[in-house]
């Protein structure tokens, strides 16, 4: 487990608690991280971004064990520092839920953190590192290695006196043991090699499917050429398509934004032009929106655009107010097409993972 550095994080937030108080935060934080669940990761992420009205009774109950005066009301800024420090540990460990949730909740930089913007930068860097590392092929040893448990067994068998049955039975036991150990070693090494090959084949299949999708220039969901869509609509459909094609990797290929950009160029995309989320989704038929996978049962602030897709199924314009209330983001927020596609893709990955 990554060591938590509360003293530095308190100092960065211009808080000056005593040493005893800082020490009292260590054990509860360690307990939380040891048994942390996805819903609690999402709570910490939303706390980091300053989400009001969170039910953090579980957080209070942990810290109150070491500090009876701990309060979510009086310690609001400190709670954000605590959340930041614990999320920092999760980021350092490369936890996929934490990395994706921090990225999606930032809404392509349109929502800022309450404290410590550096954590989001760390998460983005770690995300790329983990995405690259996940696709590195595991070394496969082609040669089987067998340990010789009884190196002089052949000599002992040759030297065994004629009709010395006790000696012969002892040597036969050694033969049986050596054969059993050899079989186990072969099975273990073969299983390890096949497991590595299987993982590589899964990634190769994922990449092949993505390349055929790019080559075909058609949406998998609606079987329509991407050139028939507006840039905004293509961003939505392409992101969901690519998310569905990400079947092996958790964080997707590093080149995912480049793939999405290539699809969007089929629509004569204007690179510098931005579209409001409301205009994009209201321009897509509600029946088509209902076909798209939206993961709408997840926390709206963690999945803002997926929430918008789910709400937009009610009809053009009817969803704007409810969306803003749920996510804290205005329906008129503008995105460049690639920005929107990448945001939806990462939300899709997190939805699949969750």
C-alpha positions as CSV (number, residue, x, y, z in Angstrom):
1,X,0.0,0.0,0.0
2,X,1.3,3.5,-0.9
3,X,2.3,5.5,2.1
4,X,0.0,8.5,2.8
5,X,1.6,11.9,3.3
6,X,-0.9,13.9,5.3
7,X,1.6,16.5,6.5
8,X,2.5,17.8,3.0
9,X,-1.2,17.7,1.9
10,X,-2.3,19.7,4.9
11,X,0.5,22.3,4.3
12,X,-0.5,22.6,0.6
13,X,-4.0,23.4,1.7
14,X,-2.7,26.0,4.2
15,X,-4.0,23.9,7.1
16,X,-1.9,23.6,10.3
17,X,-3.2,20.7,12.5
18,X,-1.0,19.4,15.2
19,X,1.1,16.3,14.9
20,X,-1.2,14.3,17.1
21,X,-4.2,15.1,14.9
22,X,-2.3,14.1,11.7
23,X,-1.2,10.8,13.3
24,X,-4.9,10.1,14.2
25,X,-5.8,10.3,10.5
26,X,-3.4,7.5,9.4
27,X,-5.2,4.4,10.8
28,X,-8.7,5.3,9.6
29,X,-7.4,6.2,6.1
30,X,-5.5,2.9,6.0
31,X,-8.6,1.0,7.0
32,X,-10.7,2.8,4.3
33,X,-8.1,2.0,1.6
34,X,-7.7,-1.6,2.6
35,X,-11.4,-2.3,2.1
36,X,-12.4,0.4,-0.4
37,X,-15.3,-0.3,-2.7
38,X,-16.2,1.3,-6.0
39,X,-19.1,3.4,-4.6
40,X,-16.7,4.8,-1.9
41,X,-14.1,5.6,-4.6
42,X,-16.8,7.6,-6.4
43,X,-17.7,9.4,-3.2
44,X,-14.1,10.4,-2.6
45,X,-13.9,11.6,-6.3
46,X,-17.0,13.7,-5.9
47,X,-15.8,15.1,-2.6
48,X,-12.5,16.0,-4.3
49,X,-14.5,18.0,-6.9
50,X,-16.5,19.7,-4.2
51,X,-19.8,17.8,-4.7
52,X,-22.3,19.0,-2.0
53,X,-24.9,16.8,-0.2
54,X,-22.9,13.6,-0.3
55,X,-23.8,10.9,2.2
56,X,-20.4,10.5,3.8
57,X,-21.5,8.8,7.1
58,X,-19.1,5.9,6.3
59,X,-16.2,8.4,6.2
60,X,-17.2,10.1,9.4
61,X,-17.6,6.7,11.2
62,X,-14.1,5.7,10.3
63,X,-12.3,8.9,11.5
64,X,-14.5,9.3,14.5
65,X,-13.0,6.1,16.0
66,X,-9.7,7.9,16.5
67,X,-11.0,11.5,16.9
68,X,-14.4,11.8,18.7
69,X,-14.5,15.5,17.6
70,X,-14.3,14.7,13.9
71,X,-17.2,16.4,12.0
72,X,-18.1,16.5,8.3
73,X,-19.6,20.0,8.9
74,X,-16.7,21.7,10.7
75,X,-14.0,19.8,8.9
76,X,-15.2,20.3,5.3
77,X,-11.9,21.5,3.9
78,X,-10.0,18.9,5.8
79,X,-12.3,16.2,4.4
80,X,-11.4,17.3,0.9
81,X,-7.7,17.1,1.9
82,X,-8.3,13.6,3.3
83,X,-10.1,12.5,0.1
84,X,-7.3,13.9,-2.0
85,X,-4.6,12.1,0.0
86,X,-6.5,8.8,-0.3
87,X,-7.2,9.2,-4.0
88,X,-3.5,10.0,-4.5
89,X,-2.6,6.6,-3.0
90,X,-5.2,5.0,-5.3
91,X,-3.7,6.8,-8.3
92,X,-0.2,5.7,-7.4
93,X,-1.4,2.1,-7.2
94,X,-2.9,2.5,-10.7
95,X,-6.5,1.7,-9.7
96,X,-8.5,1.9,-12.9
97,X,-11.8,3.0,-11.2
98,X,-10.0,5.9,-9.6
99,X,-8.1,7.0,-12.7
100,X,-11.2,6.9,-15.0
101,X,-13.5,8.5,-12.4
102,X,-11.1,11.5,-11.9
103,X,-10.9,12.0,-15.7
104,X,-14.6,11.7,-16.4
105,X,-15.7,13.9,-13.5
106,X,-13.4,16.6,-14.7
107,X,-15.6,16.7,-17.9
108,X,-12.7,17.4,-20.2
109,X,-11.4,20.2,-17.9
110,X,-14.8,21.9,-17.6
111,X,-15.1,21.1,-13.9
112,X,-12.3,22.0,-11.5
113,X,-11.2,20.4,-8.3
114,X,-12.1,22.0,-5.0
115,X,-8.4,21.6,-3.9
116,X,-5.2,20.2,-5.4
117,X,-5.5,20.4,-9.1
118,X,-2.2,18.5,-9.3
119,X,-4.0,15.2,-8.5
120,X,-5.9,15.3,-11.8
121,X,-2.6,15.8,-13.7
122,X,-1.2,12.8,-11.8
123,X,-4.2,10.7,-12.7
124,X,-3.9,11.6,-16.4
125,X,-0.2,10.7,-16.5
126,X,-0.7,7.5,-14.6
127,X,-3.6,6.6,-16.9
128,X,-1.3,6.7,-19.9
129,X,1.4,4.7,-18.2
130,X,-1.1,2.0,-17.2
131,X,-2.7,1.9,-20.6
132,X,0.7,1.4,-22.2
133,X,1.9,-1.2,-19.6
134,X,-1.3,-3.2,-20.0
135,X,-0.6,-3.9,-23.7
136,X,3.1,-4.8,-23.3
137,X,3.4,-8.5,-24.2
138,X,4.4,-10.8,-21.4
139,X,7.6,-12.8,-22.0
140,X,6.8,-16.3,-23.0
141,X,9.4,-18.9,-22.2
142,X,9.5,-21.5,-25.1
143,X,11.7,-24.0,-23.4
144,X,10.5,-26.2,-20.5
145,X,12.7,-26.3,-17.5
146,X,12.7,-29.4,-15.3
147,X,14.4,-29.7,-12.0
148,X,16.3,-32.9,-11.4
149,X,15.3,-33.9,-7.9
150,X,17.6,-36.9,-7.8
151,X,20.6,-36.2,-10.1
152,X,22.3,-39.5,-9.3
153,X,19.2,-41.7,-9.6
154,X,20.4,-43.3,-12.8
155,X,23.7,-44.3,-11.2
156,X,21.9,-45.6,-8.1
157,X,19.7,-47.8,-10.3
158,X,22.7,-49.1,-12.3
159,X,24.6,-49.9,-9.1
160,X,21.7,-51.6,-7.4
161,X,22.6,-55.2,-6.5
162,X,20.7,-58.0,-8.2
163,X,17.8,-59.3,-6.1
164,X,18.2,-56.4,-3.6
165,X,14.5,-55.8,-3.4
166,X,14.4,-53.2,-0.7
167,X,16.9,-51.1,-2.6
168,X,15.0,-51.6,-5.8
169,X,11.7,-50.5,-4.2
170,X,13.4,-47.4,-2.8
171,X,14.7,-46.4,-6.2
172,X,11.4,-47.0,-7.8
173,X,9.8,-44.7,-5.3
174,X,12.4,-42.0,-6.4
175,X,11.5,-42.7,-10.0
176,X,7.8,-42.2,-9.3
177,X,8.5,-39.0,-7.3
178,X,10.6,-37.5,-10.1
179,X,8.1,-38.4,-12.8
180,X,5.3,-36.8,-10.8
181,X,7.4,-33.6,-10.1
182,X,8.2,-33.4,-13.8
183,X,4.6,-33.7,-14.8
184,X,3.6,-30.9,-12.4
185,X,6.4,-28.7,-13.7
186,X,5.4,-29.2,-17.3
187,X,1.7,-28.6,-16.5
188,X,2.6,-25.4,-14.6
189,X,4.9,-24.0,-17.3
190,X,2.5,-24.9,-20.1
191,X,-0.4,-23.3,-18.3
192,X,1.6,-20.1,-17.7
193,X,2.6,-19.9,-21.4
194,X,-0.9,-20.6,-22.6
195,X,-2.3,-17.9,-20.3
196,X,0.1,-15.3,-21.6
197,X,-0.7,-16.3,-25.2
198,X,-4.4,-16.1,-24.4
199,X,-4.0,-12.5,-23.1
200,X,-2.1,-11.5,-26.2
201,X,-4.7,-13.0,-28.5
202,X,-7.4,-11.0,-26.6
203,X,-5.6,-7.8,-27.2
204,X,-4.9,-8.7,-30.8
205,X,-8.6,-9.5,-31.4
206,X,-9.6,-6.2,-29.9
207,X,-7.1,-4.3,-32.0
208,X,-8.2,-6.1,-35.2
209,X,-11.9,-5.4,-34.5
210,X,-11.0,-1.7,-34.1
211,X,-9.0,-1.5,-37.3
212,X,-11.8,-3.1,-39.3
213,X,-14.2,-0.7,-37.7
214,X,-12.0,2.2,-38.8
215,X,-11.6,0.7,-42.3
216,X,-15.3,0.2,-42.7
217,X,-16.2,3.8,-41.8
218,X,-19.6,2.7,-40.6
219,X,-21.3,2.8,-37.2
220,X,-21.6,-0.6,-35.7
221,X,-24.7,0.5,-33.7
222,X,-26.7,1.9,-36.6
223,X,-25.0,0.5,-39.6
224,X,-24.7,3.9,-41.1
225,X,-21.7,5.6,-42.7
226,X,-20.2,8.2,-40.4
227,X,-20.1,10.6,-43.3
228,X,-24.0,10.8,-42.9
229,X,-23.7,12.2,-39.4
230,X,-23.0,15.7,-38.2
231,X,-19.8,16.1,-36.3
232,X,-21.5,16.2,-33.0
233,X,-23.7,13.2,-33.6
234,X,-20.7,11.2,-35.0
235,X,-18.8,12.0,-31.8
236,X,-21.5,10.4,-29.7
237,X,-22.0,7.3,-31.9
238,X,-18.3,6.8,-32.6
239,X,-17.4,6.9,-28.9
240,X,-20.1,4.3,-28.0
241,X,-19.0,2.1,-30.9
242,X,-15.4,2.2,-29.8
243,X,-16.3,1.6,-26.2
244,X,-18.2,-1.6,-27.3
245,X,-15.1,-2.7,-29.2
246,X,-12.9,-2.3,-26.2
247,X,-13.4,-5.9,-25.0
248,X,-9.9,-6.8,-23.7
249,X,-8.2,-3.7,-22.2
250,X,-9.6,-1.9,-19.2
251,X,-8.3,1.6,-20.1
252,X,-8.4,1.1,-23.8
253,X,-5.6,1.8,-26.3
254,X,-3.6,4.9,-25.9
255,X,-4.4,5.7,-29.6
256,X,-8.2,5.8,-28.9
257,X,-8.4,9.6,-29.3
258,X,-6.6,9.4,-32.6
259,X,-9.0,6.7,-33.8
260,X,-12.0,8.9,-32.8
261,X,-10.4,11.8,-34.6
262,X,-10.0,9.8,-37.8
263,X,-13.7,8.9,-37.7
264,X,-14.7,12.5,-37.1
265,X,-12.8,13.6,-40.1
266,X,-15.2,11.6,-42.2
267,X,-17.8,14.2,-41.3
268,X,-15.9,17.2,-42.6
269,X,-15.3,18.3,-39.0
270,X,-14.2,21.8,-38.4
271,X,-11.4,21.4,-35.9
272,X,-11.9,24.7,-34.0
273,X,-15.7,24.6,-33.9
274,X,-17.5,23.7,-30.7
275,X,-21.1,22.5,-30.2
276,X,-23.3,22.7,-27.2
277,X,-24.2,19.4,-25.6
278,X,-27.9,20.3,-25.9
279,X,-27.7,20.9,-29.6
280,X,-25.8,17.7,-30.2
281,X,-28.2,15.4,-28.3
282,X,-31.3,17.2,-29.4
283,X,-30.2,16.7,-33.0
284,X,-30.2,12.9,-32.6
285,X,-33.5,11.0,-32.8
286,X,-34.8,9.8,-29.4
287,X,-35.2,6.3,-30.8
288,X,-31.5,6.3,-31.8
289,X,-30.5,7.6,-28.4
290,X,-32.4,4.8,-26.7
291,X,-30.3,2.3,-28.7
292,X,-27.0,3.8,-27.3
293,X,-25.6,2.2,-24.2
294,X,-25.7,5.0,-21.6
295,X,-24.9,3.5,-18.1
296,X,-27.5,6.0,-16.8
297,X,-27.8,4.3,-13.4
298,X,-24.4,5.4,-12.3
299,X,-23.6,8.6,-10.4
300,X,-24.5,11.5,-12.7
301,X,-21.4,13.6,-11.8
302,X,-19.1,10.8,-12.6
303,X,-21.0,10.0,-15.8
304,X,-22.2,13.5,-16.9
305,X,-22.5,12.9,-20.7
306,X,-23.9,9.4,-20.3
307,X,-26.5,11.0,-18.0
308,X,-27.3,13.5,-20.6
309,X,-27.8,10.8,-23.2
310,X,-30.2,9.0,-20.9
311,X,-32.1,12.1,-20.1
312,X,-32.3,13.3,-23.7
313,X,-34.3,10.2,-24.5
314,X,-37.3,12.1,-23.0
315,X,-37.3,14.4,-26.1
316,X,-35.5,17.6,-27.3
317,X,-35.2,20.3,-24.6
318,X,-37.2,18.5,-21.9
319,X,-34.0,17.1,-20.2
320,X,-31.9,20.3,-19.9
321,X,-33.0,21.4,-16.4
322,X,-32.9,17.9,-14.8
323,X,-29.5,17.3,-16.3
324,X,-28.0,20.5,-14.9
325,X,-29.5,19.7,-11.4
326,X,-28.0,16.2,-11.5
327,X,-24.6,16.9,-12.8
328,X,-23.8,20.5,-12.1
329,X,-23.1,21.0,-15.8
330,X,-25.2,23.2,-18.0
331,X,-26.7,21.6,-21.1
332,X,-25.4,24.5,-23.1
333,X,-21.8,23.6,-22.2
334,X,-19.8,23.4,-25.4
335,X,-17.5,20.7,-26.6
336,X,-15.2,20.2,-29.6
337,X,-16.3,17.0,-31.4
338,X,-13.1,15.1,-30.4
339,X,-13.4,16.4,-26.8
340,X,-16.9,15.1,-26.6
341,X,-16.1,11.8,-28.1
342,X,-13.2,11.2,-25.8
343,X,-15.3,12.1,-22.8
344,X,-18.0,9.6,-23.7
345,X,-15.4,6.9,-24.5
346,X,-13.9,7.2,-21.0
347,X,-17.3,7.2,-19.4
348,X,-18.1,4.1,-21.4
349,X,-14.9,2.4,-20.2
350,X,-15.7,3.2,-16.6
351,X,-19.3,2.0,-17.1
352,X,-18.0,-1.4,-18.4
353,X,-15.6,-1.7,-15.6
354,X,-18.2,-0.9,-12.9
